[in-house]
């Protein structure tokens, strides 16, 4: 592939990573990336500009999911998405019972559970699911009245979905958001998506739904499945980065 400038912004937060959306809890990450970071990179390295910007990501990496941001004129044209979070009812809701069982140990207090986690010399087994769910809640459905803005989309006692809270999550699901972003997706110069057939977070099924809808809408894209799971698959960038570079040079 030809020489390119690639920026990997460090956007970690107290809750770990973030989903790069504007959140009253996590911060205005979308505004930061588009209005501050992007101009600073292009000024420093003399690169980019209209028609010469691409965006790619893997899961929690910037604009991993082909939603509004990766389809905006601000970023430009080509985009790539590796194992992106799609089909939220399949990748997030299955973890909620385990999250509730963990929080029951602190009498359903998210604040006490989190403080115990931060004080521990080592994160206990199974804590990743809880951290992930809490961080997603703060990104997708922040509640400023709660500790770190976190409020789960399910009831603590019966693990039933709270419809108005869950609706806020679904607005960020690419499978759902695609319907309102058709024009932006059509304007992309190129679109690449892939997912492992053994993805342990069930992301394969959301990726297939997304690709199927793209086909139905006649939106050009390249979709691939590969024989692996969700972990340690950065080698897939050997496919996406040349794809993006070629699209940018066209």
C-alpha positions in Angstrom: 0.0 0.0 0.0 1.2 3.6 -0.6 2.4 5.8 2.3 -0.4 7.1 4.6 -0.7 8.9 7.8 -2.6 6.9 10.4 -3.7 8.4 13.7 -4.6 6.2 16.7 -6.2 8.5 19.3 -5.9 7.5 22.9 -9.5 8.0 24.2 -9.6 5.9 27.3 -11.7 7.0 30.2 -12.4 6.1 33.8 -14.8 3.4 32.5 -12.1 2.0 30.1 -12.7 2.9 26.5 -15.7 4.6 25.0 -18.0 4.5 22.0 -16.9 7.8 20.6 -20.3 9.4 20.8 -21.2 12.6 22.7 -22.3 11.6 26.1 -23.2 13.6 29.2 -21.3 11.0 31.2 -18.3 10.0 29.1 -17.7 13.4 27.3 -18.2 15.0 23.9 -15.9 12.5 22.1 -17.5 12.9 18.7 -17.1 16.7 18.8 -13.5 16.3 20.0 -12.5 13.9 17.2 -14.2 15.9 14.4 -13.6 19.5 15.5 -10.3 19.3 17.4 -8.3 16.2 16.7 -8.9 15.9 13.0 -7.9 19.5 12.1 -4.8 19.3 14.4 -3.6 16.1 12.6 -4.0 17.6 9.2 -2.3 20.8 10.1 0.7 19.0 11.7 1.2 16.4 9.0 0.0 18.3 6.0 -2.4 15.4 5.0 -6.0 14.7 4.4 -8.6 17.2 3.4 -11.8 16.6 1.5 -11.7 13.4 -0.4 -8.4 12.2 1.2 -9.6 11.0 4.6 -10.6 7.5 5.5 -11.7 6.0 8.8 -11.4 2.5 10.3 -11.8 0.8 13.6 -12.2 -2.4 15.5 -15.0 -2.6 18.0 -14.2 0.1 20.5 -11.7 1.9 18.2 -12.8 5.2 16.8 -15.8 4.9 14.5 -15.7 1.1 14.5 -19.3 1.0 13.5 -20.6 2.5 10.2 -22.9 4.9 11.8 -23.4 8.6 11.4 -19.8 9.6 12.1 -18.0 7.4 9.6 -20.4 8.5 6.9 -20.1 12.2 7.4 -18.6 14.6 4.9 -16.2 15.7 7.7 -14.4 12.5 7.5 -14.6 12.0 3.8 -15.3 8.9 1.9 -13.9 5.4 2.6 -14.6 3.5 5.8 -13.7 0.1 7.3 -15.3 -1.7 10.2 -13.8 -4.8 11.9 -16.0 -6.9 14.1 -18.2 -3.9 14.9 -20.8 -3.9 17.7 -24.1 -4.6 15.8 -27.3 -6.4 16.7 -27.3 -5.0 20.3 -29.9 -7.5 21.6 -27.4 -10.3 20.7 -24.2 -8.8 21.9 -25.3 -6.8 25.0 -28.5 -8.3 26.5 -27.0 -11.8 26.9 -24.5 -10.4 29.4 -27.1 -8.6 31.6 -27.9 -11.6 33.9 -24.2 -12.0 34.8 -24.0 -8.2 35.4 -26.9 -8.3 37.8 -25.5 -11.3 39.7 -22.2 -9.4 40.2 -24.0 -6.2 41.3 -26.1 -8.2 43.8 -23.0 -8.6 45.8 -23.1 -4.9 46.5 -26.8 -4.7 47.0 -27.3 -3.5 43.5 -25.1 -0.5 44.0 -23.1 0.3 40.9 -21.1 2.9 42.8 -20.0 0.4 45.5 -19.2 -2.2 42.9 -17.1 0.2 40.9 -15.3 1.5 43.9 -14.5 -2.0 45.0 -13.2 -2.8 41.5 -10.9 0.3 41.5 -9.5 -0.6 44.9 -8.7 -4.2 44.0 -5.1 -5.0 43.1 -6.5 -7.3 40.4 -9.8 -7.3 38.5 -11.8 -10.4 39.5 -12.8 -13.0 37.0 -15.9 -12.1 35.2 -15.6 -8.4 35.8 -15.1 -7.6 32.1 -18.8 -8.2 31.3 -19.8 -5.8 34.1 -17.4 -3.1 33.1 -18.4 -3.4 29.5 -22.1 -3.1 30.3 -21.6 -0.1 32.6 -19.4 1.7 30.1 -22.0 1.0 27.3 -24.8 2.4 29.5 -22.8 5.6 30.1 -22.2 6.0 26.4 -25.5 5.0 24.9 -27.9 6.2 27.6 -26.2 8.5 30.1 -28.2 9.5 33.2 -26.4 12.5 34.9 -28.3 11.8 38.1 -26.6 8.5 38.6 -23.1 7.5 39.6 -20.8 8.2 36.6 -24.0 8.6 34.6 -24.7 4.9 34.6 -28.2 3.4 34.5 -28.8 -0.1 33.2 -31.5 -0.8 30.6 -32.9 -3.8 32.6 -34.6 -4.2 36.0 -32.4 -5.4 38.9 -34.8 -7.9 40.2 -36.2 -9.7 37.1 -33.7 -8.6 34.3 -36.6 -7.3 32.2 -35.8 -4.7 29.5 -36.8 -1.2 30.4 -38.1 -0.2 27.0 -37.5 3.6 27.1 -33.9 3.0 28.3 -33.2 0.3 25.8 -34.6 2.4 23.0 -31.8 4.9 23.7 -29.3 2.1 23.2 -30.9 0.9 20.0 -30.5 4.3 18.4 -26.8 3.6 18.3 -27.1 0.1 16.9 -25.8 0.2 13.3 -28.4 -2.3 12.2 -31.1 0.2 13.4 -29.3 3.5 12.6 -28.5 2.4 9.0 -32.1 3.2 8.1 -31.6 6.9 8.8 -28.1 7.0 7.3 -28.7 5.6 3.8 -27.8 8.8 2.0 -24.5 9.2 3.9 -23.7 5.6 3.3 -24.3 6.0 -0.4 -21.8 8.9 -0.5 -19.0 6.7 0.9 -16.2 6.2 -1.6 -15.8 2.7 -0.3 -17.0 0.6 2.6 -15.3 -2.5 4.1 -16.8 -4.8 6.8 -15.7 -8.1 8.3 -16.3 -10.4 11.2 -15.0 -13.7 12.5 -17.4 -16.7 12.1 -16.7 -17.7 15.7 -17.1 -14.3 17.2 -17.8 -15.0 20.9 -19.9 -11.8 21.3 -22.4 -12.8 18.6 -21.3 -9.9 16.4 -21.4 -12.1 13.3 -25.1 -12.0 13.1 -25.4 -8.3 13.4 -22.7 -8.0 10.6 -24.7 -10.2 8.4 -27.9 -8.2 9.0 -26.0 -5.0 8.2 -24.5 -6.4 5.0 -27.8 -7.9 3.9 -29.5 -4.5 4.3 -26.7 -2.8 2.4 -27.3 -5.3 -0.5 -31.1 -4.7 -0.4 -30.4 -0.9 -0.6 -27.9 -1.3 -3.4 -25.1 0.3 -1.4 -21.7 -0.8 -2.6 -19.4 -2.5 0.0 -17.0 -5.3 0.6 -18.0 -7.8 3.3 -15.9 -10.7 4.5 -16.1 -13.4 7.1 -13.0 -15.1 8.3 -12.3 -18.3 10.3 -11.5 -16.8 13.8 -13.2 -15.3 16.8 -13.1 -11.8 18.2 -9.7 -11.8 19.9 -6.3 -10.9 18.5 -7.5 -10.3 14.9 -5.7 -7.1 14.2 -4.1 -9.0 11.3 -7.3 -8.3 9.4 -6.0 -4.8 8.9 -3.8 -6.3 6.3 -7.0 -6.5 4.3 -8.7 -3.2 5.2 -5.8 -0.7 5.2 -4.7 -1.4 1.6 -8.4 -1.3 0.7 -8.8 2.1 2.2 -5.5 3.4 0.8 -6.6 2.3 -2.7 -9.9 4.0 -2.4 -8.3 7.2 -1.2 -5.9 7.3 -4.1 -8.7 6.8 -6.6 
